[in-house]
Amino acid sequence: MHDQLHTLTITTRESPIAYAGPWGSVRYDLDYESSITCTTAGCNGWQECREPHVVEGYDGPNDGPDDSEEDAPWADREEFEFHGVLHTWRGGWGWTVPFVGCVLAEQDLDDYIHDIYAEYGPGEYLVDDDWWDETSASISAVSMADGSPLPEGGWAQRNAKPTEGDE
């Protein structure tokens, strides 16, 4: 869906805390905050438009270019301007409009951010997005934001403080 990198910023107040997990594994309590921003002005996402789409007496919120009446203004057109905004028809979604801002930042990426933090620690990373479908994405770190290579992995394990009784 998007062909650009994003910047992931991870900040922390404390080092991770290690504790015993199930079956003898070690888990880490990772307290951090994160944000994702586009590396350019926007990442060209889209969203459903909830505005009414009435043109010349035709109501088109559910009528796509192939399903509309022959004389509907948007018949056989994948793009059409409603209420002053260019819309694109997407099957299953209806008439869509450009997403203002960073569509990746609006995704639920907590598990991926947690993994990047546990592996590399706090910092600014360039991340690549991989979209499974039009609504779900994953991210992976490709380098530091300044272009330098990623640090050695295993940051949480190297920096964890054991909980009481685990020492």
ROSE-4610 file (N, C-alpha, C; in Angstrom, 1 decimal, always signed):
// ROSE-4610
residu = [M/M/M/H/H/H/D/D/D/Q/Q/Q/L/L/L/H/H/H/T/T/T/L/L/L/T/T/T/I/I/I/T/T/T/T/T/T/R/R/R/E/E/E/S/S/S/P/P/P/I/I/I/A/A/A/Y/Y/Y/A/A/A/G/G/G/P/P/P/W/W/W/G/G/G/S/S/S/V/V/V/R/R/R/Y/Y/Y/D/D/D/L/L/L/D/D/D/Y/Y/Y/E/E/E/S/S/S/S/S/S/I/I/I/T/T/T/C/C/C/T/T/T/T/T/T/A/A/A/G/G/G/C/C/C/N/N/N/G/G/G/W/W/W/Q/Q/Q/E/E/E/C/C/C/R/R/R/E/E/E/P/P/P/H/H/H/V/V/V/V/V/V/E/E/E/G/G/G/Y/Y/Y/D/D/D/G/G/G/P/P/P/N/N/N/D/D/D/G/G/G/P/P/P/D/D/D/D/D/D/S/S/S/E/E/E/E/E/E/D/D/D/A/A/A/P/P/P/W/W/W/A/A/A/D/D/D/R/R/R/E/E/E/E/E/E/F/F/F/E/E/E/F/F/F/H/H/H/G/G/G/V/V/V/L/L/L/H/H/H/T/T/T/W/W/W/R/R/R/G/G/G/G/G/G/W/W/W/G/G/G/W/W/W/T/T/T/V/V/V/P/P/P/F/F/F/V/V/V/G/G/G/C/C/C/V/V/V/L/L/L/A/A/A/E/E/E/Q/Q/Q/D/D/D/L/L/L/D/D/D/D/D/D/Y/Y/Y/I/I/I/H/H/H/D/D/D/I/I/I/Y/Y/Y/A/A/A/E/E/E/Y/Y/Y/G/G/G/P/P/P/G/G/G/E/E/E/Y/Y/Y/L/L/L/V/V/V/D/D/D/D/D/D/D/D/D/W/W/W/W/W/W/D/D/D/E/E/E/T/T/T/S/S/S/A/A/A/S/S/S/I/I/I/S/S/S/A/A/A/V/V/V/S/S/S/M/M/M/A/A/A/D/D/D/G/G/G/S/S/S/P/P/P/L/L/L/P/P/P/E/E/E/G/G/G/G/G/G/W/W/W/A/A/A/Q/Q/Q/R/R/R/N/N/N/A/A/A/K/K/K/P/P/P/T/T/T/E/E/E/G/G/G/D/D/D/E/E/E]
num = [1/1/1/2/2/2/3/3/3/4/4/4/5/5/5/6/6/6/7/7/7/8/8/8/9/9/9/10/10/10/11/11/11/12/12/12/13/13/13/14/14/14/15/15/15/16/16/16/17/17/17/18/18/18/19/19/19/20/20/20/21/21/21/22/22/22/23/23/23/24/24/24/25/25/25/26/26/26/27/27/27/28/28/28/29/29/29/30/30/30/31/31/31/32/32/32/33/33/33/34/34/34/35/35/35/36/36/36/37/37/37/38/38/38/39/39/39/40/40/40/41/41/41/42/42/42/43/43/43/44/44/44/45/45/45/46/46/46/47/47/47/48/48/48/49/49/49/50/50/50/51/51/51/52/52/52/53/53/53/54/54/54/55/55/55/56/56/56/57/57/57/58/58/58/59/59/59/60/60/60/61/61/61/62/62/62/63/63/63/64/64/64/65/65/65/66/66/66/67/67/67/68/68/68/69/69/69/70/70/70/71/71/71/72/72/72/73/73/73/74/74/74/75/75/75/76/76/76/77/77/77/78/78/78/79/79/79/80/80/80/81/81/81/82/82/82/83/83/83/84/84/84/85/85/85/86/86/86/87/87/87/88/88/88/89/89/89/90/90/90/91/91/91/92/92/92/93/93/93/94/94/94/95/95/95/96/96/96/97/97/97/98/98/98/99/99/99/100/100/100/101/101/101/102/102/102/103/103/103/104/104/104/105/105/105/106/106/106/107/107/107/108/108/108/109/109/109/110/110/110/111/111/111/112/112/112/113/113/113/114/114/114/115/115/115/116/116/116/117/117/117/118/118/118/119/119/119/120/120/120/121/121/121/122/122/122/123/123/123/124/124/124/125/125/125/126/126/126/127/127/127/128/128/128/129/129/129/130/130/130/131/131/131/132/132/132/133/133/133/134/134/134/135/135/135/136/136/136/137/137/137/138/138/138/139/139/139/140/140/140/141/141/141/142/142/142/143/143/143/144/144/144/145/145/145/146/146/146/147/147/147/148/148/148/149/149/149/150/150/150/151/151/151/152/152/152/153/153/153/154/154/154/155/155/155/156/156/156/157/157/157/158/158/158/159/159/159/160/160/160/161/161/161/162/162/162/163/163/163/164/164/164/165/165/165/166/166/166/167/167/167]
x = [+0.8/+0.0/+0.9/+2.0/+2.8/+4.3/+4.9/+6.2/+7.2/+7.3/+8.2/+8.5/+9.6/+10.0/+9.4/+9.3/+8.8/+9.8/+9.7/+10.6/+9.8/+10.4/+9.8/+10.8/+10.2/+10.9/+10.5/+11.4/+11.1/+11.9/+11.2/+11.8/+11.5/+12.3/+12.1/+12.5/+11.9/+12.3/+13.2/+13.1/+13.9/+14.4/+15.4/+15.8/+14.8/+14.8/+13.8/+14.0/+13.0/+13.1/+12.8/+13.8/+13.6/+12.8/+12.0/+11.3/+11.1/+10.8/+10.7/+9.4/+9.5/+8.3/+7.9/+6.9/+6.5/+7.5/+7.6/+8.5/+10.0/+10.3/+11.7/+12.2/+11.3/+11.8/+11.9/+12.6/+12.8/+11.9/+11.1/+10.3/+10.9/+10.5/+11.0/+9.8/+9.8/+8.8/+9.5/+8.9/+9.5/+8.6/+9.0/+8.2/+8.8/+8.0/+8.4/+7.3/+7.6/+6.6/+7.2/+6.3/+6.7/+5.8/+6.4/+5.6/+6.2/+5.3/+5.7/+5.4/+6.3/+6.0/+6.5/+5.9/+6.3/+7.7/+8.5/+9.7/+9.5/+8.4/+8.0/+6.7/+6.1/+5.0/+3.7/+3.6/+2.5/+2.7/+1.9/+2.2/+1.1/+0.3/-0.6/-1.6/-2.1/-3.2/-4.5/-5.5/-6.9/-7.8/-9.0/-10.0/-11.4/-12.4/-13.8/-14.3/-15.1/-15.7/-17.1/-17.4/-18.7/-19.7/-19.2/-20.1/-21.1/-22.2/-23.2/-22.7/-23.0/-22.6/-23.7/-24.4/-25.5/-25.1/-25.2/-24.8/-26.0/-26.4/-27.5/-28.6/-29.0/-30.1/-29.8/-28.6/-28.2/-27.5/-27.9/-27.3/-26.3/-25.0/-24.0/-23.2/-23.6/-22.7/-22.4/-23.4/-23.1/-23.0/-23.2/-23.1/-21.7/-21.0/-19.7/-19.8/-18.7/-18.7/-19.4/-19.3/-19.8/-21.3/-21.7/-23.1/-24.1/-23.6/-24.5/-25.4/-26.4/-27.2/-26.4/-26.7/-25.9/-25.6/-26.7/-26.5/-26.0/-25.6/-25.1/-23.8/-23.5/-22.2/-20.9/-20.9/-19.7/-19.7/-20.7/-20.8/-19.5/-18.9/-17.7/-16.4/-16.5/-15.3/-14.9/-13.6/-13.0/-12.8/-12.6/-12.4/-13.5/-14.0/-15.0/-14.9/-15.2/-15.2/-16.6/-16.7/-17.9/-17.5/-18.5/-18.4/-17.0/-16.4/-15.2/-13.9/-14.1/-12.9/-12.9/-11.7/-11.5/-11.7/-12.6/-12.8/-12.3/-11.9/-11.6/-12.5/-13.0/-13.9/-13.0/-13.2/-12.5/-13.6/-13.6/-14.6/-14.5/-15.6/-15.6/-15.5/-15.1/-14.9/-15.8/-16.2/-17.0/-16.1/-16.6/-15.9/-15.0/-13.7/-12.7/-12.0/-11.4/-10.7/-9.3/-8.4/-7.0/-7.0/-6.2/-6.0/-5.0/-5.4/-4.5/-3.7/-2.4/-1.5/-0.8/-0.4/+0.3/-0.6/-1.0/-1.9/-1.2/+0.1/+0.8/+0.7/+0.8/+0.8/-0.6/-1.6/-2.9/-3.2/-2.2/-2.4/-2.0/-2.5/-2.1/-0.8/+0.3/+1.6/+2.3/+1.6/+2.3/+3.2/+2.7/+3.6/+4.9/+4.8/+6.0/+7.0/+6.4/+7.2/+7.8/+7.1/+7.7/+8.9/+8.7/+9.8/+11.0/+10.8/+12.0/+12.7/+11.9/+12.4/+13.2/+12.7/+13.4/+14.7/+14.6/+15.8/+16.9/+16.5/+17.5/+17.5/+16.5/+16.5/+15.9/+15.9/+15.4/+16.2/+15.5/+16.2/+15.3/+15.8/+15.0/+15.4/+14.5/+14.7/+13.9/+14.5/+13.8/+13.1/+11.8/+11.1/+10.4/+10.3/+9.6/+8.3/+7.2/+5.9/+5.6/+4.8/+4.4/+2.9/+2.1/+0.6/+0.1/-0.6/-1.2/-2.4/-3.1/-4.3/-4.5/-5.6/-5.8/-6.0/-6.0/-6.2/-5.2/-4.4/-3.5/-2.0/-1.2/+0.3/+1.2/+2.4/+3.5/+4.6/+5.6/+6.8/+8.0/+9.1/+10.4/+11.4/+12.4/+13.5/+14.5/+14.9/+15.9/+17.2/+17.2/+18.4/+18.0/+19.1/+18.8/+18.3/+17.6/+17.1/+18.1/+19.3/+20.4/+21.1/+20.5/+21.1/+22.1/+22.6/+23.6/+23.0/+23.8/+23.3/+22.6/+21.7/+21.1/+22.1/+21.9/+22.8/+22.7/+23.6/+23.5/+22.2/+21.6/+20.3/+20.5/+19.3/+19.3/+19.4/+19.0/+19.2/+18.5/+17.2/+16.5/+17.2/+17.7/+18.3/+19.6/+20.4/+21.6/+21.4/+20.3/+20.1/+19.1/+18.5/+17.5/+18.1/+17.3/+17.6/+16.7/+17.3/+16.4/+15.5/+14.3/+13.4/+13.9/+13.4/+13.8/+13.5/+14.5/+14.4/+14.9/+15.1/+15.6/+17.1/+17.7/+19.2/+20.0]
y = [-1.2/+0.0/+1.2/+1.2/+2.4/+2.0/+2.9/+2.6/+3.6/+3.7/+4.6/+4.1/+4.5/+4.2/+5.2/+4.8/+5.6/+5.7/+6.7/+6.8/+6.4/+5.4/+5.0/+5.5/+6.3/+6.8/+6.1/+5.5/+4.8/+5.5/+5.9/+6.5/+5.7/+5.7/+5.0/+5.8/+5.4/+6.1/+5.2/+3.9/+2.9/+1.8/+1.1/-0.2/-1.2/-2.2/-3.3/-4.1/-4.8/-5.6/-7.0/-7.9/-9.4/-10.1/-11.0/-11.9/-13.2/-14.2/-15.6/-15.7/-16.3/-16.6/-18.0/-18.4/-19.8/-20.8/-22.0/-23.0/-22.6/-21.8/-21.4/-20.3/-19.7/-18.6/-17.4/-16.4/-15.1/-14.1/-13.3/-12.2/-10.9/-9.8/-8.5/-7.5/-6.8/-5.7/-4.5/-4.1/-3.0/-1.8/-0.7/+0.5/+1.5/+1.9/+2.8/+3.5/+4.6/+5.3/+5.3/+5.4/+5.4/+6.2/+6.6/+7.3/+7.0/+7.1/+6.8/+8.0/+8.4/+9.5/+9.2/+9.8/+9.6/+10.3/+9.7/+10.3/+11.4/+11.4/+12.5/+13.2/+14.0/+14.8/+14.0/+12.8/+11.9/+10.6/+9.6/+8.3/+7.8/+8.7/+8.4/+7.3/+7.2/+6.3/+6.8/+6.0/+6.4/+5.9/+6.5/+6.1/+6.2/+5.5/+5.5/+7.0/+7.4/+8.8/+8.6/+9.3/+9.1/+10.3/+11.1/+12.2/+11.7/+12.4/+12.0/+12.3/+11.4/+11.5/+11.7/+12.8/+13.1/+14.1/+13.7/+14.5/+14.5/+15.6/+15.7/+14.8/+14.6/+13.8/+12.3/+11.9/+10.5/+10.4/+9.4/+9.1/+8.0/+8.2/+7.2/+6.7/+6.6/+6.1/+4.6/+3.8/+2.4/+2.0/+2.9/+2.6/+2.9/+1.8/+2.0/+2.3/+2.5/+2.8/+1.7/+0.5/-0.6/-1.0/-0.5/-0.9/+0.2/+1.4/+2.6/+2.6/+3.4/+3.6/+4.1/+3.8/+4.2/+5.7/+6.5/+7.9/+8.6/+7.8/+8.4/+9.1/+10.3/+11.0/+10.2/+9.3/+8.5/+7.1/+6.8/+5.5/+5.3/+4.1/+3.6/+4.5/+5.2/+6.0/+5.5/+5.2/+4.8/+5.9/+7.1/+8.3/+9.4/+10.1/+11.1/+12.1/+13.3/+14.4/+14.6/+14.3/+14.5/+15.6/+16.5/+17.6/+18.2/+18.4/+19.1/+18.3/+17.0/+16.2/+15.0/+14.7/+13.6/+12.3/+11.4/+10.1/+9.0/+7.9/+6.7/+5.5/+4.8/+3.7/+2.5/+1.8/+0.6/-0.4/-1.5/-2.6/-3.0/-3.1/-3.5/-2.3/-1.2/+0.0/+1.2/+1.2/+2.3/+3.4/+4.6/+5.8/+6.2/+6.3/+6.6/+7.9/+8.6/+9.8/+9.7/+10.6/+10.5/+10.7/+9.9/+10.0/+11.1/+12.1/+13.2/+12.8/+12.8/+12.4/+11.0/+10.4/+9.1/+7.9/+7.2/+6.1/+5.0/+4.8/+3.8/+4.0/+5.3/+5.7/+5.4/+5.2/+4.9/+3.4/+2.6/+1.1/+0.6/-0.5/-1.2/-2.0/-1.3/-1.9/-2.2/-2.3/-2.4/-3.6/-4.8/-6.0/-5.8/-5.2/-5.0/-4.0/-2.9/-1.9/-2.5/-3.3/-4.0/-4.9/-5.6/-6.5/-5.7/-4.6/-3.7/-3.1/-2.7/-2.1/-3.2/-4.4/-5.5/-5.8/-5.8/-6.2/-5.1/-3.9/-2.8/-1.7/-1.6/-0.5/+0.8/+1.8/+3.1/+3.7/+4.5/+5.2/+5.6/+6.1/+6.4/+5.4/+4.8/+3.7/+4.0/+3.7/+3.6/+2.3/+2.3/+1.0/+0.9/-0.4/-0.7/-1.3/-0.9/-1.5/-2.6/-3.6/-4.6/-4.8/-4.5/-4.5/-5.9/-6.6/-7.9/-7.7/-6.7/-6.3/-4.8/-4.3/-2.9/-2.2/-3.1/-2.5/-3.0/-3.9/-4.5/-4.5/-4.0/-3.9/-4.4/-4.6/-4.9/-4.0/-3.9/-3.1/-3.9/-3.6/-4.1/-3.0/-3.0/-2.0/-2.4/-1.4/-1.6/-0.9/+0.2/+0.9/+1.9/+2.5/+3.7/+4.8/+5.8/+6.9/+7.7/+7.7/+8.5/+7.7/+6.5/+5.6/+4.6/+4.7/+3.8/+2.4/+1.4/+0.0/-0.1/-1.1/-1.4/-1.9/-1.6/-2.1/-3.6/-4.1/-5.6/-5.9/-7.0/-7.4/-7.8/-8.1/-8.5/-7.5/-6.2/-5.1/-5.4/-5.8/-6.0/-7.1/-8.1/-9.2/-8.7/-7.9/-7.3/-6.3/-5.6/-4.4/-4.7/-5.8/-6.1/-6.2/-5.7/-5.8/-7.0/-7.9/-9.0/-8.5/-9.1/-8.8/-9.5/-9.0/-9.6/-11.1/-11.9/-13.3/-14.0/-13.3/-13.9/-13.8/-13.1/-12.8/-14.0]
z = [+0.0/+0.0/+0.0/+0.7/+0.8/+0.5/-0.3/-0.7/-0.2/+1.1/+1.8/+3.2/+3.7/+5.1/+6.0/+7.3/+8.3/+9.5/+10.3/+11.5/+12.7/+13.4/+14.7/+15.8/+16.7/+17.8/+19.1/+19.8/+21.1/+22.2/+23.2/+24.4/+25.6/+26.6/+27.8/+29.1/+30.2/+31.4/+32.3/+32.1/+32.9/+32.0/+32.6/+31.9/+32.1/+31.2/+31.4/+32.7/+33.1/+34.3/+33.9/+34.3/+33.9/+35.0/+34.6/+35.5/+34.9/+35.8/+35.3/+34.5/+33.3/+32.6/+32.6/+31.9/+31.9/+31.4/+32.0/+31.5/+31.5/+32.5/+32.7/+31.8/+31.0/+30.1/+30.9/+30.3/+30.9/+30.1/+30.8/+30.2/+30.7/+30.0/+30.3/+30.3/+31.4/+31.6/+30.9/+29.8/+29.0/+29.1/+29.7/+29.9/+28.9/+27.9/+26.9/+26.3/+25.5/+24.7/+23.3/+22.3/+20.9/+20.0/+18.9/+17.9/+16.5/+15.5/+14.1/+13.3/+12.4/+11.5/+10.1/+9.1/+7.7/+7.5/+6.6/+6.3/+5.3/+4.6/+3.7/+4.2/+3.4/+3.9/+4.2/+3.7/+4.0/+3.3/+3.8/+3.2/+2.3/+1.8/+0.7/+1.0/+2.3/+2.6/+2.2/+2.5/+2.1/+3.2/+3.2/+4.2/+3.6/+4.2/+3.7/+3.9/+3.0/+3.1/+3.7/+4.7/+5.4/+5.0/+4.1/+3.7/+2.7/+2.5/+1.5/+0.1/-0.8/-2.2/-3.2/-3.2/-4.0/-5.1/-6.4/-7.5/-8.5/-8.9/-9.9/-9.7/-8.4/-8.0/-7.8/-8.1/-7.9/-6.6/-5.8/-4.5/-4.7/-4.5/-4.8/-3.7/-2.4/-1.4/-1.6/-2.2/-2.3/-3.8/-4.7/-6.1/-6.6/-7.0/-7.6/-9.1/-9.8/-11.2/-12.0/-11.6/-12.4/-12.0/-10.8/-10.3/-10.4/-10.9/-10.9/-12.2/-12.1/-13.3/-14.5/-15.7/-16.8/-16.9/-16.6/-16.7/-15.4/-14.4/-13.2/-13.6/-13.0/-13.4/-13.2/-12.3/-12.0/-12.7/-13.6/-14.2/-15.0/-14.8/-15.4/-15.1/-14.0/-13.6/-12.2/-12.1/-10.8/-9.9/-10.4/-9.6/-10.0/-9.0/-9.2/-8.1/-8.4/-7.4/-6.8/-5.5/-4.7/-3.7/-3.4/-2.4/-2.5/-3.7/-3.8/-3.6/-3.3/-3.0/-4.0/-4.6/-5.5/-4.7/-5.1/-4.5/-5.4/-4.8/-5.6/-5.1/-6.1/-5.7/-5.4/-4.2/-3.8/-3.4/-4.2/-3.9/-2.4/-1.8/-0.4/+0.6/+0.1/+0.9/+0.4/-0.8/-1.4/-1.8/-1.8/-2.2/-1.1/-1.5/-0.5/-0.8/+0.2/+0.1/+0.7/+0.3/+0.8/+2.4/+3.0/+4.4/+4.7/+5.6/+5.9/+7.1/+6.9/+8.0/+7.7/+8.7/+8.6/+8.9/+7.8/+8.0/+8.8/+8.7/+9.5/+11.0/+11.4/+12.8/+13.4/+12.6/+13.1/+13.3/+12.9/+13.0/+14.4/+14.7/+16.0/+15.8/+16.1/+15.9/+17.2/+18.3/+19.6/+19.7/+19.2/+19.3/+18.5/+17.3/+16.5/+17.2/+17.7/+18.4/+19.6/+20.4/+21.5/+21.1/+20.0/+19.6/+19.2/+18.5/+18.1/+19.3/+20.3/+21.5/+22.2/+22.4/+23.1/+22.4/+21.1/+20.3/+20.3/+20.1/+19.9/+20.9/+21.7/+22.8/+22.3/+23.1/+22.7/+21.6/+20.8/+19.7/+18.6/+17.5/+16.3/+15.2/+14.6/+13.6/+12.3/+11.2/+10.0/+9.9/+9.7/+9.7/+8.3/+7.9/+6.6/+7.0/+6.3/+6.5/+5.5/+6.0/+5.2/+5.4/+4.4/+4.5/+4.1/+5.0/+4.7/+3.9/+4.1/+3.3/+3.4/+3.1/+3.1/+4.5/+5.5/+6.9/+7.9/+7.6/+8.6/+8.1/+9.0/+8.7/+9.8/+9.4/+10.3/+10.0/+10.9/+10.7/+11.1/+10.5/+10.9/+10.7/+11.6/+11.6/+10.5/+9.7/+8.7/+9.0/+9.7/+10.1/+11.2/+11.7/+12.6/+11.7/+12.3/+11.5/+10.8/+11.3/+10.6/+9.5/+9.2/+8.2/+8.6/+9.8/+10.3/+10.6/+10.6/+10.8/+12.2/+12.3/+13.5/+14.6/+15.8/+16.9/+17.0/+17.8/+18.1/+18.8/+18.4/+19.0/+20.4/+21.1/+22.5/+23.5/+23.2/+24.1/+25.4/+25.4/+26.7/+27.6/+27.0/+27.7/+28.4/+27.6/+28.2/+29.2/+29.2/+30.1/+31.2/+31.3/+32.2/+33.7/+34.6/+36.0/+36.5/+37.2/+37.7/+38.8/+38.8/+39.9/+41.2/+42.3/+43.6/+43.6/+44.1/+44.2/+42.9/+41.8/+40.6/+40.5/+41.4/+41.3/+41.6]
